[in-house]
């Protein structure tokens, strides 16, 4: 494996600065070679809890590629869903009849994600509101959970199964058995005022096992399996294409960075960084919202760390 000193030092600096109380990193390649690191304590409040290998992390939006995106990619490559078919063809409850699967997967739907009174809605009300979202003036890239929640609802209608069962079947294909919706045991506490193993994302708490945007918990060892699943078949090289048709380059579900790196991040301080041509990947888990939520600052900190890993592995 490559020299990771710069990336590891940055993580240790972030730990000392209180950016997160804990982090777990796994680097993997095509073969069985891995590098595994644990940093800090799983939690500081309400009491110090040791971080141990095999604990579950709240993936937040990494759910979009581990769950919904993984299912969608295989269905598309198998020809069971059409990329440029309208979502409403498969999910008639959605009122906009010309917004395509491609647009949902690349966050170019033009949907306005604002839902008045969202925090007081139950699952039925939230789903109905998402099916009747207004449109913005353009369909420029706008990252939003609603795109993948609607994709998840479409999958339930198309496959006639609850989303958690759809995910479980997908995980079985990948050899994964430690990834599921919460609540879960042996979890790293995410937010200090929320029990460990309960999802942090408010929409995921309402929608439960029907949420396509967030809600999954997993271990780094299980996430290695999805990475190697993509390494194992050259057909996934088709992901190294800009599917958005816009300046902001997007693969199917994944962000597409320069140099053919695929990336997806999660609000809680998680990301998967994957390079299919060289068959290398970084799985990074943290609970950066444990004590504070400085999202704008974290995005800058996270991006510097991602750059360190790319520099080390390039």
C-alpha positions as CSV (number, residue, x, y, z in Angstrom):
1,X,0.0,0.0,0.0
2,X,1.1,3.6,-0.5
3,X,2.5,6.1,2.0
4,X,-0.4,7.4,4.0
5,X,1.6,9.5,6.5
6,X,0.0,12.8,5.4
7,X,-3.6,11.5,5.6
8,X,-3.0,9.8,8.9
9,X,-1.4,12.8,10.4
10,X,-4.4,15.0,9.3
11,X,-6.8,12.6,11.0
12,X,-4.8,12.7,14.2
13,X,-4.7,16.5,14.0
14,X,-8.5,16.6,13.6
15,X,-8.9,14.2,16.5
16,X,-6.8,16.5,18.7
17,X,-8.7,19.6,17.5
18,X,-12.0,18.0,18.4
19,X,-13.3,17.7,14.8
20,X,-14.5,14.2,15.8
21,X,-14.0,12.0,18.8
22,X,-13.4,8.9,16.8
23,X,-12.7,7.6,13.3
24,X,-12.2,4.3,11.6
25,X,-10.4,3.9,8.3
26,X,-10.0,0.9,6.0
27,X,-8.0,1.0,2.8
28,X,-8.3,-1.9,0.4
29,X,-7.2,-3.1,-3.0
30,X,-8.2,-5.8,-5.4
31,X,-6.5,-8.6,-3.5
32,X,-6.9,-9.3,0.3
33,X,-4.5,-6.5,1.3
34,X,-6.0,-4.0,3.6
35,X,-4.8,-1.3,6.1
36,X,-7.0,-0.7,9.1
37,X,-6.8,2.2,11.6
38,X,-8.8,3.1,14.7
39,X,-8.6,6.7,16.1
40,X,-9.9,8.1,19.4
41,X,-12.9,7.0,21.6
42,X,-16.2,6.0,20.2
43,X,-17.9,8.6,22.4
44,X,-17.1,11.2,25.0
45,X,-20.6,11.9,26.3
46,X,-22.6,10.8,28.2
47,X,-19.5,8.7,29.1
48,X,-16.3,7.7,27.4
49,X,-16.8,4.5,25.3
50,X,-13.9,2.7,23.7
51,X,-13.8,2.4,19.9
52,X,-13.3,-1.2,18.8
53,X,-13.1,-2.9,15.5
54,X,-16.5,-4.3,14.2
55,X,-18.7,-1.5,15.6
56,X,-21.5,-0.2,13.4
57,X,-21.4,3.4,12.1
58,X,-24.4,5.6,11.0
59,X,-23.7,5.9,7.3
60,X,-26.0,8.9,6.7
61,X,-26.0,9.7,3.0
62,X,-23.5,6.9,2.2
63,X,-26.8,4.9,2.3
64,X,-27.4,6.4,-1.2
65,X,-24.6,4.4,-2.8
66,X,-24.5,1.4,-0.4
67,X,-28.3,0.8,-0.6
68,X,-30.4,2.6,-3.2
69,X,-27.6,3.3,-5.7
70,X,-26.2,-0.2,-5.6
71,X,-29.7,-1.6,-6.4
72,X,-30.3,0.9,-9.1
73,X,-26.9,0.4,-10.8
74,X,-27.5,-3.4,-11.1
75,X,-31.0,-3.0,-12.3
76,X,-29.9,-0.5,-15.0
77,X,-26.9,-2.7,-16.1
78,X,-29.2,-5.7,-16.2
79,X,-31.7,-3.8,-18.4
80,X,-34.5,-4.1,-15.9
81,X,-35.0,-0.3,-15.6
82,X,-34.5,2.3,-18.3
83,X,-32.1,5.2,-17.4
84,X,-34.1,7.7,-19.4
85,X,-37.5,6.5,-18.5
86,X,-39.6,8.8,-16.3
87,X,-39.7,7.8,-12.7
88,X,-43.5,8.1,-12.9
89,X,-43.6,5.2,-15.3
90,X,-42.6,3.0,-12.4
91,X,-44.0,5.1,-9.6
92,X,-47.3,6.7,-10.7
93,X,-47.9,8.5,-7.4
94,X,-45.2,11.0,-8.4
95,X,-46.9,13.9,-10.2
96,X,-44.1,15.1,-12.5
97,X,-44.4,12.7,-15.5
98,X,-41.2,13.6,-17.4
99,X,-38.4,13.6,-14.8
100,X,-36.2,10.7,-15.6
101,X,-34.3,8.1,-13.6
102,X,-31.1,9.6,-14.9
103,X,-32.0,13.0,-13.4
104,X,-32.8,11.4,-10.0
105,X,-29.5,9.5,-9.9
106,X,-27.5,12.6,-10.8
107,X,-29.5,15.2,-8.7
108,X,-30.6,17.1,-11.7
109,X,-34.4,16.7,-11.3
110,X,-35.1,20.4,-10.8
111,X,-37.2,19.6,-7.8
112,X,-37.5,22.1,-5.0
113,X,-36.8,20.0,-1.9
114,X,-38.4,22.5,0.6
115,X,-41.3,20.9,2.4
116,X,-43.2,23.3,4.7
117,X,-43.9,21.7,8.1
118,X,-41.7,18.7,7.3
119,X,-40.6,18.1,10.9
120,X,-44.2,17.6,12.1
121,X,-45.1,15.1,9.4
122,X,-45.5,11.4,9.8
123,X,-44.3,9.0,7.1
124,X,-47.5,9.1,5.1
125,X,-47.5,12.9,5.0
126,X,-43.9,13.1,4.2
127,X,-44.2,10.7,1.3
128,X,-47.2,12.5,-0.1
129,X,-45.4,15.9,0.1
130,X,-42.4,14.5,-1.8
131,X,-44.7,13.2,-4.5
132,X,-46.0,16.7,-5.0
133,X,-42.9,18.8,-4.8
134,X,-42.7,22.0,-6.8
135,X,-40.2,22.5,-9.6
136,X,-37.4,25.1,-9.6
137,X,-36.8,27.4,-12.6
138,X,-34.0,25.1,-13.8
139,X,-32.7,21.6,-13.3
140,X,-29.1,22.5,-12.5
141,X,-27.4,20.1,-10.1
142,X,-28.8,20.3,-6.6
143,X,-27.9,17.6,-4.2
144,X,-31.0,16.6,-2.2
145,X,-32.2,13.7,-0.2
146,X,-35.6,13.8,-1.8
147,X,-34.2,12.4,-5.1
148,X,-33.1,9.2,-3.4
149,X,-36.1,8.9,-1.2
150,X,-38.3,8.9,-4.3
151,X,-36.0,6.4,-6.0
152,X,-36.4,4.2,-2.9
153,X,-40.2,4.5,-3.1
154,X,-40.0,3.7,-6.8
155,X,-38.0,0.5,-6.1
156,X,-40.6,-0.6,-3.6
157,X,-43.3,-0.2,-6.2
158,X,-41.3,-1.7,-9.0
159,X,-40.0,-4.7,-7.1
160,X,-43.1,-5.1,-4.8
161,X,-41.0,-5.4,-1.7
162,X,-40.2,-3.1,1.3
163,X,-36.9,-1.3,0.8
164,X,-35.2,-3.0,3.6
165,X,-35.9,-6.4,2.0
166,X,-34.6,-5.1,-1.3
167,X,-31.4,-4.0,0.3
168,X,-31.0,-7.3,2.2
169,X,-31.2,-9.1,-1.1
170,X,-28.6,-6.8,-2.7
171,X,-26.3,-7.1,0.3
172,X,-26.5,-10.9,0.0
173,X,-25.2,-10.7,-3.6
174,X,-22.3,-8.7,-2.3
175,X,-21.6,-11.0,0.6
176,X,-22.5,-8.3,3.1
177,X,-24.2,-9.4,6.4
178,X,-23.5,-6.5,8.8
179,X,-25.4,-3.7,7.1
180,X,-29.0,-2.8,7.9
181,X,-31.4,-0.1,8.9
182,X,-31.3,0.8,12.6
183,X,-31.8,0.4,15.4
184,X,-28.6,-1.7,15.7
185,X,-26.5,-2.9,18.6
186,X,-22.7,-2.4,19.0
187,X,-22.9,1.0,17.3
188,X,-20.7,4.0,17.6
189,X,-22.8,6.8,19.2
190,X,-23.4,9.5,16.6
191,X,-25.0,12.4,18.4
192,X,-24.3,12.6,22.1
193,X,-28.0,13.2,22.9
194,X,-29.2,10.2,20.8
195,X,-29.0,6.5,21.8
196,X,-26.3,4.6,20.0
197,X,-27.7,2.7,17.1
198,X,-30.5,5.1,16.4
199,X,-30.2,7.0,13.1
200,X,-29.3,10.6,13.2
201,X,-31.1,11.8,10.1
202,X,-34.6,13.1,10.9
203,X,-36.3,12.0,7.7
204,X,-34.8,8.5,8.1
205,X,-36.2,8.3,11.6
206,X,-39.7,9.1,10.2
207,X,-39.5,6.8,7.2
208,X,-37.6,4.0,8.9
209,X,-36.9,1.0,6.6
210,X,-38.5,2.8,3.6
211,X,-35.8,5.6,3.4
212,X,-33.6,5.5,0.3
213,X,-31.4,8.5,1.3
214,X,-30.1,7.6,4.8
215,X,-30.6,5.2,7.7
216,X,-28.2,2.4,7.1
217,X,-25.6,1.3,9.7
218,X,-22.6,-0.8,8.7
219,X,-19.1,-1.9,9.7
220,X,-16.0,-1.0,7.7
221,X,-15.4,-4.7,7.1
222,X,-18.8,-5.0,5.4
223,X,-18.2,-1.9,3.3
224,X,-15.0,-3.5,2.0
225,X,-17.3,-6.1,0.4
226,X,-19.2,-3.6,-1.7
227,X,-16.0,-2.0,-2.9
228,X,-14.6,-5.4,-4.0
229,X,-18.0,-6.2,-5.6
230,X,-17.3,-3.3,-7.9
231,X,-13.7,-4.3,-8.4
232,X,-14.8,-7.8,-9.5
233,X,-16.6,-7.0,-12.7
234,X,-15.4,-4.7,-15.5
235,X,-19.0,-3.8,-16.3
236,X,-18.8,-1.3,-13.4
237,X,-16.2,0.7,-15.3
238,X,-19.3,2.1,-17.0
239,X,-19.7,4.2,-13.8
240,X,-16.6,6.3,-14.9
241,X,-18.8,8.5,-17.1
242,X,-20.5,11.8,-16.6
243,X,-24.2,10.9,-16.7
244,X,-25.5,14.3,-15.7
245,X,-24.9,16.1,-19.0
246,X,-23.9,19.1,-16.9
247,X,-20.6,20.8,-15.9
248,X,-20.9,19.1,-12.4
249,X,-19.7,15.6,-13.2
250,X,-21.9,12.9,-11.7
251,X,-21.8,9.1,-12.1
252,X,-24.9,7.0,-11.3
253,X,-25.5,7.8,-7.6
254,X,-21.8,8.6,-7.1
255,X,-19.9,11.9,-7.4
256,X,-17.3,11.6,-10.2
257,X,-14.0,13.4,-9.4
258,X,-11.1,14.2,-11.7
259,X,-8.9,11.2,-12.2
260,X,-11.8,8.7,-12.3
261,X,-12.4,8.7,-8.5
262,X,-15.9,7.8,-7.3
263,X,-16.9,9.4,-4.0
264,X,-19.9,9.6,-1.8
265,X,-20.0,11.4,1.6
266,X,-22.4,11.3,4.6
267,X,-23.5,14.0,6.9
268,X,-22.3,12.2,10.0
269,X,-18.7,12.3,8.9
270,X,-18.5,9.3,6.5
271,X,-17.3,8.7,3.0
272,X,-16.3,6.0,0.5
273,X,-13.7,6.9,-2.0
274,X,-13.1,4.4,-4.8
275,X,-10.9,4.1,-7.9
276,X,-12.1,1.3,-10.2
277,X,-9.2,1.4,-12.7
278,X,-6.5,0.8,-10.0
279,X,-8.9,-1.1,-7.7
280,X,-8.2,0.9,-4.6
281,X,-10.6,2.3,-2.1
282,X,-10.8,4.2,1.2
283,X,-13.6,3.7,3.7
284,X,-13.7,6.5,6.2
285,X,-16.1,6.5,9.2
286,X,-16.4,9.2,11.9
287,X,-19.0,10.7,14.2
288,X,-18.1,14.3,13.6
289,X,-21.6,15.5,14.8
290,X,-21.1,13.9,18.3
291,X,-20.5,17.1,20.1
292,X,-21.0,19.9,17.5
293,X,-22.3,20.3,14.0
294,X,-20.1,22.7,12.0
295,X,-21.0,21.5,8.6
296,X,-19.4,24.2,6.4
297,X,-16.1,23.9,8.3
298,X,-16.3,20.1,8.1
299,X,-16.8,20.1,4.3
300,X,-13.5,21.9,4.0
301,X,-11.7,19.6,6.4
302,X,-13.2,16.5,4.8
303,X,-12.2,17.7,1.3
304,X,-8.6,18.2,2.4
305,X,-8.5,14.7,3.8
306,X,-9.9,13.2,0.6
307,X,-7.2,15.1,-1.3
308,X,-4.6,13.5,0.9
309,X,-5.9,10.0,0.3
310,X,-6.0,10.6,-3.5
311,X,-2.5,12.0,-3.5
312,X,-1.3,8.9,-1.5
313,X,-3.0,6.4,-3.8
314,X,-2.6,8.0,-7.2
